Amino acid sequence: MDRKYVALAAIAAVILLGIGFYAISGNGDREILRISTTTSLEDTGLLEDVEAAFERKYPNIDVQIVSGGTGIALERGKRGDADLLIVHDKKREEEFIKDGYGVKRYPFAYNYFYIVGPADDPAGIKDAKTGEDAFRKILEGAEKNPEKVRFVSRGDNSGTNSREIKIWKNVTDYNSTVNGSAWYIETGSGMGDTLRVANEKKAYTLTDSGTYLAYRNRTTLVAYLTEDKSLLNVYSAVTINPARVKGVNSDAAEKFVEFLMSEECQNIIAGYGKAEYGQPLFTALFGGEEPKS
């Protein structure tokens, strides 16, 4: 073969190889925004809609979302594995900022935790007025009949798990009477999986309302307590301090926060789930004051 054609073929091969590698591994000129969030937001699908709307507005930014419990999200922020956190545990968010890892907390929406359980309600919590009353009845029922009354916990250091433990501690000595008990089952997993296990075990659990409504047709669990100050669940974005954590894309993170707080995005949040579930899964704050528990 003519050496000229051999050379041209070699050049073409290199170009094609480069294009293939570029397609597989590159983002072109797009910058990456890494968001670490909770499984409850991921399970509802809300962030997919928000991400799509944001990327239409900022096509040069590639949003990459990783979900886990709030504890995992905060650790990712400390390690520099995320540019922005979207979580729901106010106390730990404020500690994260106080310790110098975060800059500011931006509450943008809320809903409520639900206490859900089997339809036959073996612990008799249907008339409970507060989260503490419901947990007290579950504890009393479980101590009398641990085979019939059971509770499934996420057990994953998430915001939901943190709130659950807080309610238990308002009722009893969590470590001596709840944790480790035969009737107390920890999944170490996200909200969707925990609801599935609670359904299989015919047990009670604490869930964010958004995930429960999104999974309602997949379980027979009944929501018994849906609104109490102990069950308020506020979602916030937390920006990470670039002076403390190296390699943070603060510019893209601030753009996302600005979009999250905008009227356009707040309308997305306010309407999310209404058509499919008959009610929105979240209440958008539209710049208003954060509700207090």
Backbone as CSV, one residue per row, in Angstrom:
resi,resn,N_x,N_y,N_z,CA_x,CA_y,CA_z,C_x,C_y,C_z
1,MET,0.855,-1.201,0.000,0.000,0.000,0.000,0.883,1.241,0.000
2,ASP,0.440,2.255,-0.703,1.172,3.505,-0.764,1.353,4.057,0.643
3,ARG,2.646,4.498,0.920,2.931,5.009,2.260,2.076,6.207,2.638
4,LYS,1.693,6.981,1.639,0.837,8.149,1.910,-0.503,7.709,2.481
5,TYR,-1.074,6.627,1.897,-2.377,6.149,2.369,-2.271,5.487,3.745
6,VAL,-1.118,4.812,3.972,-0.884,4.215,5.290,-0.859,5.312,6.359
7,ALA,-0.165,6.415,6.044,-0.076,7.530,6.988,-1.438,8.146,7.244
8,LEU,-2.212,8.324,6.151,-3.554,8.893,6.315,-4.450,7.988,7.145
9,ALA,-4.340,6.692,6.912,-5.138,5.726,7.675,-4.770,5.777,9.147
10,ALA,-3.488,5.916,9.426,-3.029,5.979,10.820,-3.559,7.226,11.507
11,ILE,-3.514,8.355,10.787,-4.029,9.617,11.346,-5.513,9.511,11.630
12,ALA,-6.248,8.892,10.665,-7.696,8.732,10.844,-8.001,7.866,12.050
13,ALA,-7.202,6.807,12.226,-7.408,5.914,13.368,-7.200,6.655,14.682
14,VAL,-6.151,7.472,14.727,-5.868,8.253,15.936,-7.012,9.211,16.233
15,ILE,-7.532,9.875,15.185,-8.643,10.820,15.362,-9.873,10.109,15.887
16,LEU,-10.212,8.961,15.277,-11.389,8.205,15.708,-11.230,7.706,17.131
17,LEU,-10.010,7.250,17.457,-9.759,6.796,18.827,-9.936,7.935,19.808
18,GLY,-9.438,9.106,19.404,-9.570,10.271,20.281,-11.007,10.672,20.482
19,ILE,-11.791,10.612,19.388,-13.217,10.956,19.495,-13.921,9.980,20.410
20,GLY,-13.600,8.679,20.274,-14.229,7.674,21.118,-13.903,7.897,22.576
21,PHE,-12.614,8.169,22.851,-12.207,8.409,24.245,-12.877,9.650,24.804
22,TYR,-12.942,10.691,23.955,-13.581,11.948,24.356,-15.043,11.719,24.721
23,ALA,-15.751,10.923,23.908,-17.178,10.672,24.150,-17.390,9.906,25.429
24,ILE,-16.439,8.978,25.726,-16.617,8.130,26.901,-16.241,8.862,28.178
25,SER,-15.140,9.607,28.133,-14.594,10.118,29.392,-14.716,11.623,29.573
26,GLY,-15.061,12.342,28.543,-15.012,13.790,28.660,-16.358,14.443,28.797
27,ASN,-16.364,15.655,29.304,-17.567,16.469,29.393,-17.479,17.659,28.452
28,GLY,-16.519,17.600,27.523,-16.348,18.729,26.633,-15.922,19.947,27.414
29,ASP,-16.580,21.065,27.147,-16.268,22.296,27.847,-17.152,22.493,29.079
30,ARG,-17.977,21.513,29.415,-18.882,21.656,30.556,-18.127,21.469,31.877
31,GLU,-18.407,22.333,32.819,-17.836,22.160,34.146,-18.763,21.268,34.971
32,ILE,-18.219,20.603,35.961,-18.969,19.644,36.764,-19.378,20.267,38.095
33,LEU,-20.634,20.066,38.465,-21.136,20.458,39.779,-21.554,19.187,40.505
34,ARG,-20.872,18.885,41.616,-21.144,17.668,42.384,-22.058,18.006,43.570
35,ILE,-23.230,17.403,43.573,-24.192,17.634,44.655,-24.368,16.341,45.434
36,SER,-24.217,16.434,46.746,-24.453,15.293,47.621,-25.756,15.538,48.371
37,THR,-26.676,14.590,48.272,-28.010,14.808,48.830,-28.520,13.570,49.551
38,THR,-29.741,13.649,50.048,-30.338,12.557,50.805,-31.107,11.618,49.889
39,THR,-31.269,10.381,50.328,-32.015,9.421,49.511,-33.479,9.809,49.406
40,SER,-34.000,10.530,50.403,-35.412,10.900,50.357,-35.692,11.851,49.197
41,LEU,-34.781,12.774,48.927,-34.965,13.661,47.781,-34.752,12.910,46.473
42,GLU,-33.801,11.991,46.488,-33.528,11.216,45.284,-34.689,10.264,44.972
43,ASP,-35.220,9.608,46.010,-36.287,8.622,45.807,-37.561,9.247,45.238
44,THR,-37.844,10.490,45.593,-39.064,11.123,45.090,-38.944,11.524,43.624
45,GLY,-37.719,11.689,43.138,-37.507,12.108,41.754,-37.484,13.611,41.558
46,LEU,-37.689,14.381,42.632,-37.736,15.841,42.501,-36.451,16.402,41.900
47,LEU,-35.309,15.928,42.378,-34.049,16.522,41.933,-33.784,16.285,40.453
48,GLU,-34.356,15.245,39.891,-34.203,15.029,38.451,-34.832,16.186,37.672
49,ASP,-36.022,16.613,38.113,-36.687,17.731,37.447,-35.930,19.036,37.650
50,VAL,-35.441,19.242,38.866,-34.688,20.467,39.163,-33.386,20.483,38.368
51,GLU,-32.709,19.351,38.330,-31.452,19.247,37.569,-31.678,19.553,36.089
52,ALA,-32.723,18.983,35.525,-33.002,19.204,34.099,-33.271,20.675,33.810
53,ALA,-34.053,21.327,34.672,-34.369,22.743,34.477,-33.120,23.606,34.636
54,PHE,-32.274,23.265,35.608,-31.036,24.019,35.829,-30.104,23.894,34.630
55,GLU,-29.965,22.674,34.096,-29.047,22.464,32.973,-29.563,23.107,31.690
56,ARG,-30.877,23.286,31.584,-31.392,24.059,30.444,-30.968,25.518,30.554
57,LYS,-30.923,25.999,31.771,-30.543,27.397,32.010,-29.026,27.572,31.923
58,TYR,-28.294,26.562,32.378,-26.832,26.609,32.366,-26.302,25.367,31.637
59,PRO,-26.368,25.344,30.316,-25.958,24.152,29.557,-24.471,23.840,29.671
60,ASN,-23.683,24.783,30.167,-22.249,24.545,30.316,-21.908,23.852,31.631
61,ILE,-22.927,23.569,32.485,-22.687,22.920,33.779,-23.321,21.531,33.784
62,ASP,-22.515,20.545,34.098,-22.975,19.156,34.199,-23.200,18.831,35.674
63,VAL,-24.458,18.684,36.070,-24.792,18.392,37.466,-24.700,16.893,37.700
64,GLN,-23.922,16.504,38.694,-23.770,15.096,39.063,-24.218,14.932,40.511
65,ILE,-25.282,14.146,40.707,-25.903,14.006,42.026,-25.620,12.629,42.600
66,VAL,-25.164,12.608,43.856,-24.947,11.357,44.591,-25.812,11.415,45.839
67,SER,-26.567,10.352,46.099,-27.453,10.354,47.262,-26.975,9.382,48.333
68,GLY,-27.331,9.694,49.564,-27.027,8.865,50.728,-27.701,9.517,51.917
69,GLY,-27.466,9.027,53.103,-28.011,9.700,54.273,-27.357,11.050,54.481
70,THR,-27.981,11.900,55.300,-27.417,13.222,55.583,-26.006,13.109,56.159
71,GLY,-25.782,12.128,57.035,-24.450,11.941,57.616,-23.406,11.689,56.546
72,ILE,-23.747,10.850,55.570,-22.832,10.556,54.464,-22.604,11.810,53.630
73,ALA,-23.677,12.563,53.360,-23.565,13.790,52.571,-22.625,14.787,53.248
74,LEU,-22.756,14.949,54.546,-21.899,15.886,55.273,-20.440,15.443,55.238
75,GLU,-20.208,14.146,55.362,-18.832,13.641,55.296,-18.234,13.860,53.911
76,ARG,-19.045,13.676,52.885,-18.567,13.933,51.520,-18.187,15.405,51.368
77,GLY,-18.979,16.286,51.972,-18.657,17.705,51.927,-17.344,18.018,52.614
78,LYS,-17.096,17.381,53.753,-15.855,17.605,54.500,-14.639,17.111,53.725
79,ARG,-14.801,16.006,53.002,-13.682,15.412,52.260,-13.393,16.125,50.942
80,GLY,-14.288,17.008,50.531,-14.098,17.667,49.240,-14.637,16.864,48.083
81,ASP,-15.557,15.925,48.373,-16.154,15.101,47.323,-17.470,15.674,46.819
82,ALA,-17.817,16.854,47.270,-19.051,17.506,46.827,-18.833,19.005,46.804
83,ASP,-19.554,19.673,45.912,-19.498,21.134,45.821,-20.670,21.790,46.552
84,LEU,-21.746,21.004,46.755,-22.954,21.532,47.376,-23.683,20.385,48.065
85,LEU,-24.278,20.680,49.218,-25.064,19.692,49.943,-26.531,20.097,49.923
86,ILE,-27.425,19.129,49.776,-28.859,19.366,49.931,-29.362,18.317,50.908
87,VAL,-29.647,18.747,52.131,-29.905,17.814,53.233,-31.070,18.301,54.099
88,HIS,-31.359,17.557,55.189,-32.509,17.924,56.023,-32.288,17.559,57.483
89,ASP,-31.246,18.141,58.067,-30.962,17.949,59.487,-30.352,19.242,60.010
90,LYS,-31.207,20.155,60.429,-30.783,21.516,60.758,-29.645,21.549,61.766
91,LYS,-29.729,20.757,62.815,-28.697,20.789,63.857,-27.334,20.444,63.279
92,ARG,-27.264,19.391,62.501,-25.972,18.990,61.939,-25.516,19.937,60.834
93,GLU,-26.457,20.535,60.117,-26.094,21.534,59.111,-25.425,22.735,59.781
94,GLU,-26.000,23.185,60.890,-25.436,24.332,61.620,-24.079,23.982,62.217
95,GLU,-23.909,22.738,62.681,-22.603,22.300,63.200,-21.569,22.270,62.084
96,PHE,-21.976,21.833,60.904,-21.101,21.781,59.733,-20.579,23.184,59.407
97,ILE,-21.459,24.170,59.482,-21.079,25.559,59.218,-20.217,26.103,60.360
98,LYS,-20.604,25.818,61.592,-19.853,26.285,62.760,-18.425,25.753,62.760
99,ASP,-18.262,24.523,62.291,-16.924,23.907,62.243,-16.090,24.405,61.074
100,GLY,-16.658,25.307,60.271,-15.900,25.935,59.201,-15.979,25.256,57.855
101,TYR,-16.749,24.162,57.761,-16.846,23.455,56.480,-17.883,24.083,55.555
102,GLY,-18.900,24.677,56.130,-19.954,25.289,55.325,-19.941,26.796,55.440
103,VAL,-20.549,27.453,54.452,-20.622,28.921,54.451,-22.001,29.390,54.896
104,LYS,-23.038,28.851,54.265,-24.385,29.322,54.561,-25.398,28.222,54.281
105,ARG,-26.493,28.293,55.012,-27.580,27.335,54.890,-28.778,28.036,54.245
106,TYR,-29.366,27.402,53.214,-30.473,28.010,52.473,-31.712,27.097,52.527
107,PRO,-32.597,27.277,53.502,-33.834,26.485,53.521,-34.687,26.847,52.302
108,PHE,-35.191,25.833,51.598,-35.946,26.117,50.375,-37.300,25.411,50.309
109,ALA,-37.513,24.391,51.141,-38.783,23.666,51.099,-38.930,22.831,52.365
110,TYR,-40.153,22.375,52.607,-40.359,21.478,53.751,-41.531,20.547,53.476
111,ASN,-41.569,19.501,54.240,-42.751,18.644,54.341,-42.745,18.074,55.754
112,TYR,-43.410,16.989,55.984,-43.442,16.397,57.319,-43.000,14.947,57.259
113,PHE,-42.401,14.487,58.336,-42.207,13.059,58.497,-43.561,12.444,58.821
114,TYR,-43.762,11.235,58.358,-44.964,10.473,58.669,-44.581,9.273,59.543
115,ILE,-45.461,8.936,60.471,-45.329,7.668,61.179,-46.329,6.719,60.542
116,VAL,-45.809,5.685,59.911,-46.649,4.761,59.156,-46.540,3.364,59.741
117,GLY,-47.536,2.531,59.418,-47.507,1.181,59.959,-48.554,0.294,59.310
118,PRO,-48.653,-0.942,59.777,-49.605,-1.899,59.191,-51.048,-1.478,59.407
119,ALA,-51.910,-1.932,58.512,-53.322,-1.519,58.549,-54.036,-1.937,59.819
120,ASP,-53.621,-3.060,60.429,-54.318,-3.504,61.650,-53.855,-2.767,62.900
121,ASP,-52.816,-1.922,62.778,-52.364,-1.030,63.855,-52.247,-1.753,65.205
122,PRO,-51.356,-2.735,65.324,-51.268,-3.527,66.553,-50.879,-2.738,67.799
123,ALA,-50.212,-1.581,67.631,-49.831,-0.764,68.786,-50.891,0.281,69.125
124,GLY,-51.922,0.395,68.281,-53.006,1.337,68.547,-52.578,2.792,68.534
125,ILE,-51.841,3.209,67.471,-51.340,4.590,67.440,-52.258,5.530,66.663
126,LYS,-53.357,5.045,66.149,-54.175,5.866,65.244,-54.704,7.134,65.896
127,ASP,-54.853,7.150,67.213,-55.362,8.331,67.906,-54.253,9.172,68.531
128,ALA,-52.991,8.808,68.286,-51.870,9.574,68.846,-51.861,10.987,68.276
129,LYS,-51.580,11.952,69.133,-51.580,13.359,68.714,-50.189,13.891,68.408
130,THR,-49.168,13.245,68.951,-47.794,13.698,68.738,-46.913,12.516,68.379
131,GLY,-45.734,12.819,67.845,-44.779,11.773,67.538,-44.379,10.999,68.776
132,GLU,-44.213,11.716,69.890,-43.839,11.063,71.144,-44.933,10.104,71.615
133,ASP,-46.191,10.513,71.509,-47.301,9.635,71.908,-47.304,8.352,71.071
134,ALA,-47.113,8.494,69.773,-47.114,7.330,68.883,-45.961,6.391,69.219
135,PHE,-44.768,6.942,69.421,-43.611,6.094,69.740,-43.785,5.419,71.100
136,ARG,-44.384,6.115,72.043,-44.622,5.525,73.367,-45.544,4.312,73.252
137,LYS,-46.579,4.437,72.448,-47.506,3.315,72.245,-46.814,2.149,71.532
138,ILE,-45.960,2.465,70.576,-45.214,1.414,69.876,-44.289,0.691,70.850
139,LEU,-43.612,1.441,71.697,-42.713,0.849,72.690,-43.483,-0.064,73.646
140,GLU,-44.597,0.424,74.157,-45.404,-0.370,75.092,-45.906,-1.646,74.415
141,GLY,-46.374,-1.517,73.180,-46.860,-2.679,72.456,-45.763,-3.679,72.158
142,ALA,-44.587,-3.181,71.794,-43.466,-4.056,71.459,-42.956,-4.804,72.685
143,GLU,-42.941,-4.145,73.831,-42.473,-4.811,75.049,-43.424,-5.924,75.476
144,LYS,-44.714,-5.744,75.173,-45.707,-6.775,75.517,-45.725,-7.904,74.485
145,ASN,-45.584,-7.539,73.212,-45.706,-8.525,72.139,-44.732,-8.193,70.997
146,PRO,-43.437,-8.512,71.189,-42.422,-8.148,70.186,-42.568,-8.872,68.858
147,GLU,-43.323,-9.949,68.820,-43.543,-10.659,67.568,-44.588,-9.956,66.703
148,LYS,-45.446,-9.193,67.360,-46.542,-8.525,66.653,-46.250,-7.051,66.384
149,VAL,-45.651,-6.384,67.350,-45.363,-4.947,67.214,-43.874,-4.769,66.960
150,ARG,-43.546,-4.267,65.767,-42.143,-4.077,65.401,-41.945,-2.700,64.761
151,PHE,-40.718,-2.265,64.808,-40.376,-0.957,64.227,-39.139,-1.133,63.354
152,VAL,-39.193,-0.564,62.152,-38.053,-0.615,61.235,-37.407,0.769,61.162
153,SER,-36.119,0.815,61.435,-35.352,2.065,61.409,-34.389,2.043,60.230
154,ARG,-34.137,3.214,59.663,-33.122,3.280,58.617,-31.753,2.921,59.177
155,GLY,-31.444,3.371,60.379,-30.175,3.021,61.001,-28.961,3.411,60.176
156,ASP,-29.055,4.519,59.453,-27.984,4.879,58.517,-27.405,6.268,58.764
157,ASN,-27.675,6.832,59.936,-27.151,8.162,60.276,-27.680,9.248,59.353
158,SER,-28.844,9.007,58.767,-29.478,9.993,57.883,-30.242,11.024,58.706
159,GLY,-30.773,12.044,58.020,-31.604,13.027,58.712,-32.857,12.396,59.287
160,THR,-33.443,11.455,58.554,-34.630,10.751,59.036,-34.295,9.905,60.253
161,ASN,-33.185,9.191,60.198,-32.741,8.374,61.328,-32.451,9.238,62.549
162,SER,-31.836,10.397,62.311,-31.538,11.321,63.405,-32.820,11.814,64.078
163,ARG,-33.842,12.145,63.271,-35.102,12.604,63.847,-35.798,11.475,64.602
164,GLU,-35.759,10.281,64.052,-36.372,9.132,64.732,-35.766,8.930,66.116
165,ILE,-34.444,8.937,66.179,-33.761,8.729,67.463,-34.089,9.857,68.439
166,LYS,-34.192,11.070,67.919,-34.544,12.205,68.776,-35.910,11.987,69.422
167,ILE,-36.870,11.495,68.650,-38.211,11.237,69.203,-38.143,10.121,70.243
168,TRP,-37.412,9.047,69.936,-37.264,7.974,70.931,-36.678,8.511,72.233
169,LYS,-35.667,9.372,72.134,-35.003,9.894,73.339,-35.922,10.792,74.156
170,ASN,-36.955,11.378,73.499,-37.941,12.158,74.240,-38.936,11.265,74.979
171,VAL,-38.908,9.970,74.656,-39.857,9.020,75.231,-39.200,8.114,76.265
172,THR,-37.956,7.686,75.971,-37.320,6.656,76.798,-35.810,6.744,76.667
173,ASP,-35.096,5.843,77.340,-33.654,5.717,77.161,-33.433,4.861,75.922
174,TYR,-33.158,5.502,74.822,-33.073,4.826,73.533,-32.102,3.652,73.551
175,ASN,-30.925,3.848,74.140,-29.886,2.818,74.094,-30.227,1.579,74.907
176,SER,-30.974,1.751,75.996,-31.252,0.599,76.861,-32.586,-0.072,76.577
177,THR,-33.542,0.653,76.000,-34.874,0.060,75.812,-35.276,-0.137,74.348
178,VAL,-34.584,0.528,73.430,-34.969,0.444,72.017,-33.864,-0.204,71.189
179,ASN,-32.735,0.462,71.110,-31.646,-0.010,70.253,-31.190,-1.408,70.678
180,GLY,-31.144,-2.307,69.714,-30.717,-3.673,70.008,-31.836,-4.618,70.377
181,SER,-33.044,-4.093,70.551,-34.181,-4.943,70.889,-34.574,-5.814,69.695
182,ALA,-35.150,-6.971,69.968,-35.532,-7.910,68.912,-36.586,-7.315,67.976
183,TRP,-37.432,-6.425,68.501,-38.519,-5.846,67.699,-38.072,-4.634,66.886
184,TYR,-36.835,-4.189,67.116,-36.311,-2.978,66.472,-35.344,-3.407,65.376
185,ILE,-35.729,-3.186,64.111,-34.989,-3.683,62.956,-34.333,-2.518,62.223
186,GLU,-33.024,-2.579,62.033,-32.306,-1.532,61.309,-31.936,-2.033,59.916
187,THR,-32.255,-1.237,58.895,-31.949,-1.646,57.519,-30.574,-1.169,57.066
188,GLY,-30.095,-0.055,57.636,-28.839,0.527,57.155,-28.947,0.995,55.721
189,SER,-30.159,1.340,55.315,-30.417,1.654,53.908,-31.283,2.898,53.777
190,GLY,-31.604,3.254,52.534,-32.382,4.449,52.258,-33.853,4.287,52.567
191,MET,-34.612,5.349,52.293,-36.018,5.377,52.696,-36.869,4.401,51.895
192,GLY,-36.613,4.303,50.603,-37.404,3.396,49.786,-37.256,1.957,50.247
193,ASP,-36.013,1.531,50.485,-35.768,0.168,50.961,-36.352,-0.049,52.348
194,THR,-36.273,0.966,53.198,-36.807,0.838,54.558,-38.318,0.696,54.542
195,LEU,-38.991,1.419,53.668,-40.438,1.254,53.530,-40.779,-0.156,53.051
196,ARG,-39.988,-0.667,52.139,-40.230,-2.023,51.635,-40.101,-3.051,52.754
197,VAL,-39.055,-2.911,53.586,-38.852,-3.850,54.698,-39.971,-3.713,55.726
198,ALA,-40.355,-2.483,56.044,-41.452,-2.277,57.001,-42.731,-2.926,56.492
199,ASN,-42.962,-2.826,55.206,-44.150,-3.443,54.613,-44.091,-4.970,54.735
200,GLU,-42.929,-5.544,54.441,-42.764,-6.995,54.527,-42.911,-7.498,55.959
201,LYS,-42.392,-6.730,56.922,-42.408,-7.143,58.321,-43.696,-6.734,59.043
202,LYS,-44.572,-6.014,58.331,-45.786,-5.463,58.948,-45.422,-4.673,60.201
203,ALA,-44.500,-3.727,59.987,-43.930,-2.950,61.079,-44.191,-1.464,60.886
204,TYR,-43.950,-0.709,61.933,-44.037,0.745,61.887,-42.688,1.306,61.443
205,THR,-42.704,2.513,60.907,-41.463,3.210,60.603,-41.727,4.701,60.520
206,LEU,-40.651,5.477,60.534,-40.723,6.925,60.314,-40.206,7.193,58.911
207,THR,-40.973,7.920,58.122,-40.590,8.215,56.745,-40.862,9.672,56.426
208,ASP,-40.081,10.227,55.513,-40.462,11.547,55.000,-41.713,11.363,54.148
209,SER,-42.567,12.349,54.163,-43.853,12.220,53.465,-43.674,12.070,51.963
210,GLY,-42.669,12.736,51.390,-42.469,12.682,49.952,-42.209,11.267,49.468
211,THR,-41.302,10.561,50.145,-40.996,9.194,49.728,-42.186,8.272,49.970
212,TYR,-42.892,8.482,51.087,-44.066,7.635,51.363,-45.111,7.788,50.258
213,LEU,-45.394,9.015,49.871,-46.401,9.236,48.834,-45.941,8.671,47.489
214,ALA,-44.642,8.800,47.211,-44.117,8.266,45.958,-44.169,6.738,45.930
215,TYR,-44.088,6.103,47.103,-44.081,4.639,47.204,-45.430,4.081,47.666
216,ARG,-46.416,4.923,47.822,-47.681,4.507,48.439,-48.329,3.323,47.725
217,ASN,-48.247,3.283,46.416,-48.872,2.188,45.667,-48.063,0.900,45.704
218,ARG,-46.879,0.957,46.307,-46.038,-0.247,46.383,-46.112,-0.912,47.754
219,THR,-46.817,-0.303,48.697,-46.933,-0.873,50.036,-48.380,-0.808,50.512
220,THR,-48.643,-1.476,51.622,-49.964,-1.388,52.256,-49.881,-0.602,53.557
221,LEU,-48.766,0.068,53.777,-48.572,0.826,55.016,-49.514,2.023,55.076
222,VAL,-50.050,2.258,56.267,-51.004,3.355,56.499,-50.287,4.490,57.220
223,ALA,-50.521,5.726,56.805,-49.964,6.893,57.496,-50.876,7.261,58.659
224,TYR,-50.368,7.134,59.882,-51.191,7.389,61.070,-51.000,8.794,61.632
225,LEU,-49.780,9.285,61.622,-49.532,10.648,62.115,-48.760,11.386,61.030
226,THR,-49.334,12.472,60.554,-48.770,13.151,59.387,-48.411,14.613,59.617
227,GLU,-48.752,15.164,60.760,-48.437,16.584,60.971,-48.374,16.884,62.460
228,ASP,-47.171,17.152,62.901,-46.912,17.494,64.295,-45.590,18.248,64.309
229,LYS,-45.403,19.151,65.256,-44.180,19.952,65.245,-42.927,19.086,65.364
230,SER,-43.056,17.922,65.998,-41.903,17.036,66.118,-41.574,16.354,64.790
231,LEU,-42.470,16.474,63.819,-42.306,15.800,62.538,-41.975,16.751,61.386
232,LEU,-41.794,18.034,61.684,-41.446,19.003,60.643,-40.115,18.639,60.000
233,ASN,-40.054,18.724,58.670,-38.892,18.253,57.916,-38.491,19.317,56.891
234,VAL,-37.483,20.109,57.223,-37.053,21.227,56.372,-35.825,20.819,55.559
235,TYR,-35.886,21.101,54.260,-34.766,20.810,53.353,-33.983,22.085,53.083
236,SER,-32.649,21.951,53.108,-31.780,23.113,52.905,-30.619,22.770,51.981
237,ALA,-30.160,23.784,51.284,-28.898,23.674,50.540,-27.812,24.309,51.399
238,VAL,-26.661,23.677,51.465,-25.544,24.200,52.258,-24.330,24.345,51.353
239,THR,-23.850,25.582,51.225,-22.657,25.820,50.415,-21.403,25.487,51.231
240,ILE,-20.385,25.008,50.547,-19.165,24.537,51.205,-18.091,25.616,51.146
241,ASN,-17.348,25.738,52.221,-16.340,26.787,52.370,-15.073,26.433,51.588
242,PRO,-14.787,27.153,50.499,-13.595,26.827,49.691,-12.292,27.119,50.423
243,ALA,-12.350,27.938,51.463,-11.142,28.225,52.234,-10.772,27.050,53.133
244,ARG,-11.748,26.221,53.451,-11.522,25.054,54.318,-11.410,23.757,53.507
245,VAL,-12.191,23.684,52.442,-12.237,22.467,51.623,-11.732,22.814,50.218
246,LYS,-10.647,22.208,49.824,-10.020,22.528,48.548,-10.759,21.878,47.376
247,GLY,-10.699,22.550,46.231,-11.234,21.994,44.999,-12.729,22.129,44.832
248,VAL,-13.360,22.977,45.622,-14.812,23.144,45.553,-15.178,24.096,44.419
249,ASN,-16.161,23.709,43.618,-16.644,24.571,42.535,-17.714,25.503,43.103
250,SER,-17.274,26.524,43.791,-18.189,27.447,44.476,-19.057,28.227,43.509
251,ASP,-18.481,28.582,42.362,-19.235,29.383,41.393,-20.463,28.626,40.896
252,ALA,-20.286,27.369,40.493,-21.420,26.569,40.023,-22.399,26.289,41.156
253,ALA,-21.863,26.051,42.367,-22.731,25.784,43.519,-23.618,26.989,43.821
254,GLU,-23.054,28.177,43.748,-23.837,29.384,44.007,-24.895,29.602,42.933
255,LYS,-24.561,29.269,41.703,-25.557,29.368,40.618,-26.723,28.415,40.894
256,PHE,-26.412,27.208,41.362,-27.472,26.236,41.639,-28.354,26.715,42.793
257,VAL,-27.738,27.262,43.832,-28.508,27.778,44.971,-29.411,28.919,44.516
258,GLU,-28.860,29.820,43.717,-29.650,30.942,43.207,-30.857,30.432,42.414
259,PHE,-30.624,29.401,41.596,-31.719,28.819,40.824,-32.726,28.122,41.744
260,LEU,-32.214,27.393,42.732,-33.078,26.670,43.675,-34.026,27.615,44.397
261,MET,-33.544,28.807,44.710,-34.342,29.784,45.447,-35.187,30.670,44.533
262,SER,-35.008,30.525,43.230,-35.726,31.379,42.279,-37.200,30.984,42.193
263,GLU,-38.001,31.900,41.698,-39.438,31.632,41.537,-39.671,30.469,40.581
264,GLU,-38.846,30.387,39.529,-38.997,29.298,38.560,-38.860,27.935,39.234
265,CYS,-37.797,27.774,40.009,-37.561,26.482,40.653,-38.538,26.237,41.798
266,GLN,-38.866,27.281,42.535,-39.817,27.116,43.633,-41.187,26.665,43.106
267,ASN,-41.547,27.119,41.911,-42.790,26.653,41.283,-42.709,25.175,40.896
268,ILE,-41.527,24.750,40.449,-41.324,23.325,40.150,-41.534,22.494,41.413
269,ILE,-40.935,22.954,42.517,-41.037,22.239,43.789,-42.478,22.232,44.295
270,ALA,-43.138,23.396,44.200,-44.499,23.531,44.726,-45.498,22.634,43.995
271,GLY,-45.227,22.372,42.728,-46.167,21.566,41.961,-45.778,20.107,41.827
272,TYR,-44.587,19.758,42.336,-44.088,18.410,42.094,-44.932,17.355,42.812
273,GLY,-45.416,16.404,42.051,-46.190,15.294,42.608,-47.682,15.500,42.611
274,LYS,-48.130,16.728,42.371,-49.561,17.030,42.472,-50.380,16.234,41.468
275,ALA,-49.923,16.160,40.231,-50.677,15.447,39.196,-50.685,13.945,39.449
276,GLU,-49.537,13.417,39.887,-49.413,11.967,40.036,-49.965,11.443,41.352
277,TYR,-49.786,12.215,42.438,-50.154,11.713,43.761,-51.339,12.444,44.393
278,GLY,-51.860,13.434,43.683,-53.018,14.160,44.194,-52.674,15.267,45.154
279,GLN,-51.410,15.421,45.483,-50.947,16.502,46.352,-49.458,16.695,46.128
280,PRO,-48.964,17.913,46.312,-47.528,18.133,46.147,-46.754,17.393,47.241
281,LEU,-45.549,16.941,46.911,-44.735,16.223,47.891,-43.973,17.166,48.816
282,PHE,-43.875,18.432,48.430,-43.123,19.418,49.212,-43.872,20.745,49.224
283,THR,-43.597,21.528,50.239,-44.089,22.900,50.296,-42.901,23.827,50.063
284,ALA,-42.933,24.580,48.983,-41.843,25.512,48.670,-41.961,26.744,49.559
285,LEU,-40.819,27.288,49.957,-40.822,28.442,50.859,-40.969,29.775,50.135
286,PHE,-40.627,29.832,48.846,-40.725,31.067,48.054,-40.102,32.257,48.788
287,GLY,-38.974,32.014,49.440,-38.248,33.096,50.123,-38.810,33.444,51.475
288,GLY,-39.850,32.754,51.913,-40.445,33.045,53.213,-39.638,32.497,54.358
289,GLU,-40.105,32.790,55.561,-39.380,32.361,56.773,-39.455,30.852,56.936
290,GLU,-38.384,30.295,57.397,-38.330,28.845,57.658,-39.278,28.481,58.800
291,PRO,-40.143,27.492,58.627,-41.031,27.101,59.735,-40.229,26.491,60.873
292,LYS,-40.724,26.653,62.077,-39.988,26.181,63.263,-40.750,25.037,63.933
293,SER,-39.982,24.059,64.368,-40.588,22.905,65.039,-40.765,23.196,66.529
